[in-house]
Every structure is written in C-alpha cells, then in structure tokens.
Amino acid sequence: MLRCTHHPDCVVEQMIWQNNGSVAVTAMPECTSPPSTRPCWRAEPKDRCAVTSPQGIGFAIDRDGGFPPDNSELRAWCDVISG
C-alpha cells in the first residue's frame, strides 16, 4: 500500500525506444496544482484499479491534451508499506 495517497513518494519515468535500438529515459515530475510542467503524473482513485490496488489508486498522466510519444511506455516505483 502507498504510504501517502495524496502525494505518494514515487518515481515515474517515460521510456521511448529509438530507431537505433536505444532507449531514451526521462523522469516525469509529479503534477502541481495547476500543472506547471507537462507531461506530469498524479495518483488518484480509479474504479478500474480497485481489483489490483488495495487502495484503488492509479496514475493519471497530464499531457495537456497531447498523446504519448510513439514507441513509449511508463514505469513507476513507489514507497509502499508491506503487509
């Protein structure tokens, strides 16, 4: 479980696979209110996450209406409480 659901201690990275086979990795900041840097992420309740997350929390990515880059994915690590 996340230690804090309002501002969890997480690292979120966007990975983009390049044509030459390399991967460009960029850290994504947590969103501020209002967001000052995009893309950014925030943790929020999501009904579809209730099955896999004990707290029903998922990530939302704010791209200011834009789409994710081609050949990209996100990865995230968060400080959690085991139990």
C-alpha positions in Angstrom: 0.0 0.0 0.0 1.1 3.5 -0.7 2.4 5.4 2.4 0.5 8.5 1.2 -2.2 8.5 -1.4 -2.4 12.3 -1.8 1.3 12.8 -2.7 2.9 9.4 -2.9 6.7 9.1 -2.9 7.0 7.8 -6.5 9.5 7.9 -9.4 7.8 7.9 -12.8 9.9 7.6 -16.0 8.9 7.7 -19.6 10.8 5.4 -21.8 11.0 6.0 -25.6 12.5 3.3 -27.8 14.6 4.9 -30.6 15.0 3.7 -34.1 18.7 2.7 -33.4 17.6 0.4 -30.6 18.5 2.6 -27.7 16.0 3.8 -25.1 15.6 7.4 -24.0 14.5 7.6 -20.4 13.1 10.8 -18.9 11.9 11.4 -15.3 8.4 12.7 -15.2 7.5 15.2 -12.4 4.5 14.9 -10.1 1.8 17.4 -11.2 1.5 20.6 -9.2 -1.8 22.5 -8.9 -2.1 23.9 -11.5 0.4 21.8 -13.5 3.5 23.9 -14.4 5.4 21.2 -16.3 3.9 18.7 -18.7 3.8 15.8 -19.0 3.4 15.2 -15.3 1.7 12.5 -13.2 -0.7 12.3 -10.3 -2.0 9.4 -8.2 -5.8 9.3 -8.0 -8.7 6.9 -7.2 -9.7 4.9 -10.2 -12.5 2.3 -10.2 -10.6 0.0 -12.6 -7.7 -0.1 -10.2 -9.8 -1.4 -7.3 -9.1 -5.0 -8.3 -5.3 -4.7 -8.4 -4.6 -1.9 -5.9 -5.7 -2.3 -2.3 -6.3 1.5 -2.2 -7.9 1.7 -5.6 -5.2 4.2 -6.7 -3.9 4.6 -10.2 -1.8 7.0 -12.2 -3.1 9.8 -14.4 -0.7 11.4 -16.9 -1.4 15.1 -17.8 -0.1 15.8 -21.3 -2.1 18.9 -21.7 -4.3 17.2 -24.3 -1.5 15.6 -26.1 -0.8 12.0 -26.9 2.1 9.8 -25.6 5.0 9.5 -28.0 5.2 6.6 -30.3 7.1 3.6 -29.0 6.9 4.7 -25.4 5.8 3.4 -22.1 5.9 4.4 -18.4 7.4 2.8 -15.4 6.9 3.8 -11.8 8.3 2.9 -8.4 6.6 4.0 -5.2 7.4 3.8 -1.5 5.0 1.3 -0.1 4.0 -0.3 3.2 4.1 -4.0 3.1 1.5 -6.0 4.9 
